[in-house]
């Protein structure tokens, strides 16, 4: 009797090989990156990065006063779409909070858990490619921190517009990695300030600008969205605030930064500047030191 493997056709073997390659990812600089997608995704997809994403989710929930989103969606949405779902934690939380809804999470890497609520599912897809989703089929579309991943924001937003039902909502959440300080406590030549400057420049060279979120509101309107609201929130870069909630947010953010610094920098600076891994890690030494300094009252805009 032939087993399944021996009965496989060349086409099924090719599909199995592709699925295996997508699951394994690509090794680079000692980190694992996505193997699927029309363009390179700048952040890793290994366990270290997935832990960081889940910690970042906790930070967002605290910063948004225990909310998963801010849009005034209907009480019983039917279909919800999460773009670049990552670990799937936001989609899973939404499925639990809205059992009436079918929640779909899309990502280029299979980094989501197998055991999820029955109304939540995940698909491997490149959201920069033409969508095959049904038009006017979603009540709510969400995306968070699509960093170093999107090269054509107007196209992504237009496809989102087409996929939303009339009266539906879209919400993009993103940290703007431009450092601010209101009291002059942050030296202009600090390692953290220099990192944000270099990251903004390098991401622009690569065509995935980290300050793309500054154009969201304009691009939403251009795509046809109405009642566009932009809300900015100060997110402390470390636990320097006296207020308890913001101090906790700052603690999450400095952990997020320190855990994600190497993964974010390796591809970005090597591709943009041609820096070696040793040069990058040497540059990051001062960044790490300054990031944890609570005498610097620095913050990012969210």
Buried (B, 14 or more C-beta within 10 A) or exposed (E): EEEEEEEBEEEEEEEEEEEEEBEEBBEBBEBBBBBBBEBBBBBBBBEBBBBBBEBBBBBBBBBBEEEBBBEEBBEEBBBBBBBBBBBBBBBBBBBEEBEEBBBBBBBBBBBBEEEBBEBBBBEBBBBBEEBEBEEEBBBBBBBBBBBBBBBEBEBBBBBBBBBBBEEBBBBBBBBBBBBBBEEEBBEEEBBBBBBBBBBBBBBBEBEBBBBBBBBBBEBBEEBEBEEEEEEEBBBBBBBBBEEEEBBBBBBBBBBBBBBBBBBBBBBBBBBBBEBEBEEBBEBBEBBBEBBBBBEBBBBBBB
